[in-house]
Amino acid sequence: MSLRKTLRDKMLTVWVGDPWYGASSKTIHADISATEAASRPIAGVQNIWETTLHMVAWTEEAASRVRGNEAHEPERGDWPPMPDVTTELWHETIAQLGAARQELLDALEKVHEEDLYTHVTRAQSSNESRETRAQTAGGLLEHDIYHLGQIALLKKAVRAKS
């Protein structure tokens, strides 16, 4: 199996499939309301919505790096600000997450297999990063799994207070 196919399969498993460790992103996000996403059950901790926007931002940045661009902080920022709390805007955030993920899948599909082993160049430096394009894509999955665990716990905390 090619590296590209391995990465794609892992991404789809984490995002919409049946991962061995628990629920997929689709399952975790599926029944969260805008009010729940904006709730802050733990003081000083990002809420579900902020965490989801953070995931969107880094997925977009990972796609950019896989396409061969330099490593930067995401265009949206590391922790983008949350919009007004409406159902429509929460659904838009979930749609943005899906679009960013599709963008990453498309970037993986278009890049030559051998280019997945190319190191990502750091912005404002001629030095290469330690991570290859493939490691960047794989690292994004680790990032997603970490934050999906947080979202699952926050969802439980929000619902326990209701």
C-alpha positions as CSV (number, residue, x, y, z in Angstrom):
1,M,0.0,0.0,0.0
2,S,1.3,3.5,-0.9
3,L,2.1,6.1,1.8
4,R,-0.6,8.3,0.2
5,K,-3.2,5.6,0.6
6,T,-2.1,4.8,4.1
7,L,-2.4,8.4,5.2
8,R,-5.8,8.9,3.4
9,D,-7.2,5.7,5.0
10,K,-6.1,6.8,8.5
11,M,-7.6,10.2,8.0
12,L,-10.9,8.9,6.9
13,T,-11.0,6.5,9.8
14,V,-10.3,9.2,12.3
15,W,-12.7,11.7,10.7
16,V,-15.7,9.6,9.6
17,G,-14.9,5.9,10.2
18,D,-14.7,3.5,13.1
19,P,-11.3,4.1,14.8
20,W,-10.1,1.4,17.2
21,Y,-9.9,3.8,20.2
22,G,-13.5,5.2,20.1
23,A,-15.6,7.6,18.2
24,S,-14.8,9.4,15.0
25,S,-14.8,13.1,14.6
26,K,-18.1,12.9,12.8
27,T,-19.7,11.0,15.7
28,I,-18.3,13.2,18.3
29,H,-19.4,16.4,16.6
30,A,-22.7,15.1,15.3
31,D,-25.1,16.0,18.1
32,I,-23.4,19.1,19.6
33,S,-25.6,22.2,19.5
34,A,-24.3,25.7,19.1
35,T,-25.1,26.5,22.7
36,E,-23.1,23.4,23.9
37,A,-20.2,24.2,21.6
38,A,-20.0,27.7,23.0
39,S,-20.4,26.6,26.7
40,R,-17.4,26.8,28.9
41,P,-17.9,24.1,31.5
42,I,-14.3,24.4,32.7
43,A,-13.0,27.9,33.5
44,G,-9.9,29.0,31.6
45,V,-10.2,26.1,29.0
46,Q,-11.1,26.5,25.4
47,N,-14.6,25.4,24.6
48,I,-15.7,23.0,21.9
49,W,-16.2,25.7,19.3
50,E,-12.8,27.3,19.8
51,T,-11.2,23.9,19.7
52,T,-13.0,23.0,16.5
53,L,-11.8,26.3,14.9
54,H,-8.3,25.5,16.0
55,M,-8.6,22.2,14.2
56,V,-9.8,23.9,11.1
57,A,-6.9,26.3,11.2
58,W,-4.3,23.6,11.5
59,T,-5.9,21.4,8.9
60,E,-5.7,24.2,6.4
61,E,-2.1,24.8,7.3
62,A,-1.2,21.1,7.0
63,A,-2.8,21.1,3.5
64,S,-0.7,24.1,2.6
65,R,2.5,22.3,3.8
66,V,1.6,19.1,1.9
67,R,1.2,21.2,-1.2
68,G,4.8,22.3,-0.7
69,N,4.4,25.7,0.9
70,E,6.5,26.9,3.8
71,A,5.5,26.2,7.4
72,H,3.7,29.2,8.9
73,E,1.2,29.7,11.7
74,P,-2.3,29.2,10.3
75,E,-3.7,32.2,8.3
76,R,-6.6,32.2,10.8
77,G,-4.2,32.2,13.7
78,D,-3.5,29.4,16.2
79,W,-6.8,29.9,18.1
80,P,-9.2,31.8,15.8
81,P,-11.9,33.9,17.6
82,M,-15.3,32.3,18.0
83,P,-18.1,34.0,16.1
84,D,-21.5,34.9,17.5
85,V,-23.3,31.9,18.9
86,T,-25.9,30.8,16.3
87,T,-26.8,27.5,15.0
88,E,-26.0,28.6,11.5
89,L,-22.5,29.7,12.4
90,W,-21.9,26.5,14.3
91,H,-22.9,24.5,11.3
92,E,-20.7,26.8,9.2
93,T,-17.7,26.0,11.5
94,I,-18.4,22.2,11.1
95,A,-18.6,22.7,7.3
96,Q,-15.3,24.6,7.3
97,L,-13.7,21.6,9.2
98,G,-15.0,19.3,6.5
99,A,-13.8,21.6,3.7
100,A,-10.3,21.9,5.3
101,R,-10.1,18.1,5.5
102,Q,-11.2,17.7,1.9
103,E,-8.5,20.2,1.0
104,L,-5.9,18.1,2.8
105,L,-7.1,14.9,1.1
106,D,-7.0,16.7,-2.3
107,A,-3.5,17.9,-1.6
108,L,-2.4,14.4,-0.7
109,E,-4.0,13.1,-3.9
110,K,-2.2,15.6,-6.1
111,V,1.3,15.5,-4.6
112,H,3.7,13.0,-6.1
113,E,4.3,10.1,-3.8
114,E,8.1,10.8,-3.6
115,D,7.4,14.4,-2.6
116,L,5.7,13.2,0.6
117,Y,9.2,12.4,1.8
118,T,10.3,16.0,1.2
119,H,10.9,18.1,4.3
120,V,8.8,21.1,4.9
121,T,10.6,24.4,4.7
122,R,10.2,26.8,7.7
123,A,9.0,30.3,6.9
124,Q,11.6,33.0,7.2
125,S,14.4,30.5,7.2
126,S,16.3,28.5,4.6
127,N,16.3,25.5,7.0
128,E,14.1,22.6,6.5
129,S,11.9,21.4,9.3
130,R,12.4,18.0,10.8
131,E,9.1,16.9,9.4
132,T,8.4,15.7,6.0
133,R,5.1,16.4,4.2
134,A,3.9,12.9,5.2
135,Q,4.9,13.4,8.8
136,T,3.0,16.7,8.8
137,A,-0.2,15.0,7.6
138,G,0.3,12.2,10.1
139,G,1.0,14.8,12.8
140,L,-2.2,16.5,12.0
141,L,-4.1,13.2,12.7
142,E,-2.4,13.0,16.1
143,H,-3.4,16.6,16.7
144,D,-7.0,15.8,15.8
145,I,-7.2,12.8,18.0
146,Y,-5.9,14.8,20.9
147,H,-8.4,17.6,20.4
148,L,-11.3,15.1,19.7
149,G,-10.6,13.6,23.1
150,Q,-10.9,17.1,24.6
151,I,-14.1,17.8,22.7
152,A,-15.6,14.5,23.9
153,L,-14.8,15.3,27.5
154,L,-16.1,18.9,27.2
155,K,-19.3,17.5,25.7
156,K,-19.8,15.3,28.7
157,A,-19.0,18.1,31.1
158,V,-21.5,20.5,29.3
159,R,-24.2,17.8,29.5
160,A,-23.5,16.9,33.1
161,K,-24.1,20.6,34.1
162,S,-27.5,20.6,32.2
